[in-house]
Amino acid sequence: MTINRRQLLKNSLVGSAALGCLSLSACASKALSPTQHKAQNMIINGNMVISPTFGEPLDETSKAQLRQTGLTAFKQSIGGSQGTFEQTKDILDSFKYIYEANPDVFMHVNSAHDLFTAQKSNKIGIIYSFEAATMLVDDLDNIKYFADRGVRIMQPGYNNSNAFGAGVMSIEPPLGLTNLGKEAIKAMQANNVLVDLSHAHEQTAFDVLKVSQRPVGITHTACFGVNPHQRNKSDALLKAVAHQGGVVGIYEMSYLTPDLEQQSLDAFMAHIFHAINVCGTDHVGIGSDTPVLGFDTGEESMKQWNEINAMRKRTGVAAPGEGPPPYVVGLNGPHKMHGIADELIKRGMSSASVDKIIGNNFARLFKAAW
């Protein structure tokens, strides 16, 4: 059977909360002034979304936009929220098209050393991750199988409960990590996989911290102390993750405020600075949960976004408050990470601290976990 590379890469996005730019057209972006902040070391985003067009030879304009991001690497969720074992295998196979089509732009990151290779070669590294656990089919041997395939970050599960533990939308006990889940966490860390708690229920997350022998991450979330939403994490959990050496990535989702509105820069910054106050500058990063080049706000893309939202609600995987596209006003484009850095400096943060927030903290966490 002939594999349709675009469809397979598109399948890797299904179920993700950041499904913008699925119209496959170029994401709208305007010419941008040079950044005021010159990053030292790496720029890493803890959660972003590829475009299926990355599996085809890109024109020079698209390549220039990608280089404008300044990204050393970003984490990409594979298989969405409900991917099966076979589907996820096929999607992993499809990523070869990205590297074959654009070898001068992309590379797979499978180790901490690969981060340095991406940086030195001026390429953008893609870090494979699982948001769900459906592809593991409750078999701990599959953790090693997928780790050997280069999946370096895994979660105990998505929004709902499974055989490993409870997700953020779970309300029926048990709400913690199951015995099988405890073994899964041990298997992940034994195979040099970072455990991600972004979608874990609070009790599940604290149970993971009791079992964990390495720092863990919350790659894309926000602060419950700023907006009390299920997908946002409590100060107690943020502090506990930081205490064990972990990193918390702040996203641009509609959960930053209680209103169903396009998120503002002030709202986004409120969560970043709250996380810093709770965790310290060594334990906060950016996990935008947005398309790499920005969200395409065109008519066709918005139509697809609304269809995806409706599908997520029908299947019961959506969290309350999903609606507005995933981006902060003023950061929607390839300039995102530079724009965040500039805004942090504008608000009084030192360049050294900014470097930690936009990449160095995640780089340290990945080295500790891998």
N, C-alpha and C positions, 0 to 999 in steps of 0.2 A: 504494500500500500504506500502510495506517495504521501509524504508528510508535508502538509501545508505549513510552512515556517511561520507565517504571520498569524495563522489561527492558533498554533501551539503557543506562541509567545503571548497572544491575547488571552489564551486560557490560563496562563500563569497569573493573570490579574484578577480573574473572576472570583468574587467573594471578598476582595480587598476593599477596605474602606476608601481607598484613593484611586478611583477608576476614571479619573479625568483623562482627557486627551485620547479617548478611544475612537474618536472620529478618524484617527490616523492622519489628520492634517497637522501642519506645523502649529505648535503652540504659539499663540500671539505673544510677541515681546518687542519692546521698542529699544532703540539704541540707548545705552546707559552710560553715564559718566563713570570714569574710573573710580574704583573703590578707594576710600581714604585709608583703609586698613590693609596692610601688607602681611598676610598670614605667614607665620613662622611654623614650619613643619606641615602637618596634614590638615586637610579639610574633609571631614567624614560626616555623612548624614546617616542617622540610625534607622531611617525607614523612608524609602522612596519607591517610585513605580516607573518601570521602563515603558517605553512605547513599542508596540509591535514593529514599527518601522525600523527599529535598531537592528533587526535581523536582515536588513537589506542594505546595500551600499548607500551611504549617506552622501549628500552633496556637500560642497564646501561650506555653504551657509549653515547647515545643520551641525557640521563638525565645529565650526567657529562658535556656535551657540553652546555646544557641549563643553568646549574648552573655556568658555566664559564662566561656566559654573565654578571653576577652580577646584572641583571635586577630586580628591584622591580616591575616594571609594564611597559607595553607599550600599545599604542593605536592601535587598529585594526579596519580598515574600514569594515563595513558590507554591503553587497549587491552591491558592486562595484559602477560603475558610472550610471547604468541604471536599478537597481533592482526594481521590482514591489513590491507592498504591500505584496502579498501572498508569493512571493519568499523570501522576507526579513524576514517574519515571520518564514518560514521554516528554513532559515539559522540561525536565533537566536535560534530556537529549537535545531539545530544540535550542538551548542556549549556545550550542556550538555555532549556530548560524550568525549570532552576534559577533563572535570572535573571528569567524571566517570572512564575514562581509566587511568588517571594520577593524582589522588588526592593529591599526595605528591609533585607535580610539579607546577600545575596551579590552579588559582582561578579567579573568576570574581570580578572585582572591580566596585562597584556601589556607592561608597561614599569615602570621604576623609579618613574616619576611616579604610576602607578596605585597603588602601595603607599601613597603619601601621600594619594591620594584615598580609599582604603579607610579609612585611619586617621582622616582628618578627617570622613568621612561615617558613621563607626561601622558600617561593613560589614566582612564577612569576604571577603577576596580569594582566588580560586582560581587557582593557577598550574598550567598544563598542562605535563605532562612525559611522556616516553617512558622506560620501563625497558628495553624491548626495541628491536630494530632491524628486526623482521620487517615492520613496516608501511612501512619505507623500501624494501623489495624490492631492495636493493643498487643503488638509483638515486639518485645524489647530487642530482638535480633535485628529488626528493621532500623533501629537507631544506628547501629554500626553500619548497616548497608548504606543508608543515606549519608552518614558522616563520611564514609569512604567515597561517596559520590561528590563530596565537597560541600555538603550542607553544614555550615558552621554555627548556626544559631537555630534553636528550637524552643517552642513553648509547650507547656503541659497541655494546652488546649486553647480553643477560641472562646467565644462569649458564653457558651452554655457548658453544662457538665458533661464529662465523658468518663472513661474507665480510669483516667489518671487523676482527675480532680475537677474542681468547680471553676467555671468561668465567671466573669464579672456580672453577668445577668442572672446567675443562678440564685434561687431563693429557697429551694427545698434542700434540707440537710441530706447527706453530709456536705458541708461547704469547704472542706479542707482537701488536702492531698490524700489520695488513697494509698494503700500499701503497694499496689502496682505502680502508682505514681512516684512513690519514694524510690522504687527500683529504677524507674525510668530516668529520674534525675541523676541517680548514680551512674547509669549507663551513658547518659549524655556527657557528663563530665569525664568519665573514663575514656570517652572517644573524642575528647577535646572539642566539645560543643558548648557554646555559651548558652546558658539557660536564660530565657527571656520571660518576664512576668507581665508583659503589657496587657494581656487579656485575662490574667488570672484573678480569681476572687481573692479578696484580702486575706482570708484565712488560708487559702491554698498558697498564697505568696509567702505568708509567714511560715507555713509548714516547709516550703521549699528552702527557706533560709536556715531552718534547723537541720536539714539534711545536707545542704550544700557544703562542699569542701573548697569551692572557688568562688570568687566574686560573680554575681549575677547582674543582669541588666534589666531595665525597663526601657526598651528602646524607643517607644513612642506612647506618650501619655501626657497628662497635665496634672494640675494640683487641685485636689478635692477641697483644700483650704481656701481656694479662690473661687471655684465653682463646684458645688457638691453634685457631681454626676458620676454614675457608675464607672465610666471609663477612666476617670481621674483618680489619682492615688492619694491616700491620706498622708498627713505629715509623719505619722508614726511609721508607715511603711517606707516612705521616702528616706527617712532618717536611718532605718534599719538596713536598707539596701546600701546606702552610702557608708555606714559603719563597717560593712563587710567588704568595702572596696568597690562597690558597684557604681554604675552610671545610669542616670535618668535622662532620657531624651524627651524634649517637649515638642508636641505636634501642633499642626495648624488646623485641627479639626473643629467642627461646629460645637464641640463640648467646652470650649474656652469660656463661653458665657451662657447664661440660661436662655437667651433669646435665639430664635432661629434666624440668624442674620449672618452676613458675610463678616468674618472675624477681622477685627481691627488690629493695627500694630500695637496700640496701647494694651489691648487685651492679651495679646501674645507675650508682650514684655512683662506684664504683670505675673504671668505664670513662670517665666524664666527667673525673674528676680525672687519670687517666692521660693522656688526650688533651690536657688542659691542660698537664700537665708536659712533654709532647712538643712540642706545637704552640704553646702560649701562649694566653692568654685571648682574643686577637683572632681566633683561627682555629678555634674550637669552637662548635657549635650543637646544637640538638635536632632529630633527624629520626625521630620515634617509630615510624613505620610501623604506626600504630594507627588505628582509626576515630576520627573527629573528636570524637564525644560519648562515646567509651568502648566497650569490647567488651561485647556482650550475652552474659552467661554463662548465659542460660536454656537449657532443654533443646533447643528447636528450633534455636537458634543454634549450640549445641555440636554438634548432629547435622550441620548444614551445614558447620561448620568441619572436622569429621572427614572428611566426604565430599570437601571441597576438598583436604585434605591427601592423601587416598588418590589423587585424580585427579592431583595434582602429581607424586606418586611414580610413578604408572603412565606418565605422559608424559615422565618424565625431567628435569623442570625443578626439582624440589625439591632443596634443599641438605640434607646430613646434619644431623640434629638438629631438624628441624621436628616440631612436635607440640603443645606447650603454646600456648594462645592468646597473641596479641601484646599483652601489657600487663605493667607492673610493679605489683606489689601496693602499693596505696596511691595509685596514680596513675590508676586506671581510672575516668575520668569527665570531665566538662567542666572540672573544676578542674586538669587535668593540668599545664599550663604554669605556673600559679600555684603548684601544689604543688612543682614542680621548683625554682622560684625560691626558695620558702621554705626548702626543704631545703638548697639551696646556701648561703643566708645562715646557716642553722643550723650549717653545717659550716665557717663562717669566711670565706666569700667576700664581697667588698664589693658593695654595690648596683650600682655602676658596672660591675663585671665581670659580675654576673648579667644586667644589661641586654644586654650583648654576647652572652652565651650563649643567651638566650631570644629573640633576634631581631635585634639590631643588626648582628651579624656577617653573618648571611645577607642583610640589607638591603644592606650594603656590597658583598657579593659579587655580588648581582644587579645592582646599579648598574654595577659594573665589567664584567660580562658582557653586559649588554643595551645 
